[in-house]
Amino acid sequence: MRIGAWLAVGAMVALGAGCTSVRMVQRDGCWIRHTEKFPGRVLEEVGPCAKAEPRWSEDRITRLVQECVAHEDYRWQTHALEAFSKNQPIPAQRSEGEVLHACIDQAAATMVTENDALKNRIGELAEDRAQYKRVADEDRAFFREHSDKMASALGEAAKRPGPSAVATATSSGTATTRSTQSSQSSRQSTRSTSQRSHSAGPNPALTVAPKATGTGMESRVADHARPAPVCPAQTPPNCEPWWSGVGGAGSPAVTPALAPVPDDAPPATK
């Protein structure tokens, strides 16, 4: 009989232990261990609580102190939650004054480090600025030197006299303007062509009588104003000037005969 009673009690204990559930929940910033036992019993134990989130400041030093305090509280919560979940005593939390003092020292050290890094960066920027200024000064001197040289060259070019122009007018009303250099080159080409024609040998005699149109003065002006054809170096003889080489080599130059100039007076009546 006693053995049966003890077996029944052991079965109830085993059944109660098998139906017990434990879970960790967070409520209002605190960790709570929620335990449910058979038959329908609930047990809650309050564990470590987190501090309220601070209002973050825009000041650099104050923000560093706030972050340091938040990190210290997070580390304490981690150790306390681990001990609470294992049914171990929760470690004691450091006092607020001690935490603030340590965080202020840490913030000051951080500011000193950042200040040193900022000074180094300012020194690097100063070196870069000096280098850029030196390069800019060299470029400015280079451009100024070449600008002075260009101005001097333009001044020397302006002092040189320009080529003179020659204008030729005809009775038909047209005008031709040529520079002195082009006229000189044309004359030299004409002379060389004439010399080649004299040395080439005898040519048939040719007498050209210009057509007399209008008054005698217009005919003479037209004859004298007619430009001589310029032949290249390797051209046939028919392209040479009509007055060169007439009469053969060594013969005197032949001057074209002018047409009789009509008299301006009216013809006599019989």
Secondary structure, 3 states (H helix, E strand, C coil): CHHHHHHHHHHHHHHHHHCCEEEEEEECCEEEEEEEECCCEEEEEEEEECCCCCCCCCCHHHHHHHHHHHHHHHHHHHHHHHHHHCCCCCCCCCCHHHHHHHHHHHHHHHHHHHHHHHHHHHHHHHHHHHHHHHHHHHHHHHHHHHHHHHHHHHHHHHHCCCCCEEEEECCCCCEEEEEHHHHHHHHHHHHHHHHHHHHHCCECCCCCCCCCCCCHHHHHHHHHHCCCCCCCCCCCHHHCCCCCCECCCCCCCCCCCCCCCCCCCCCCCC
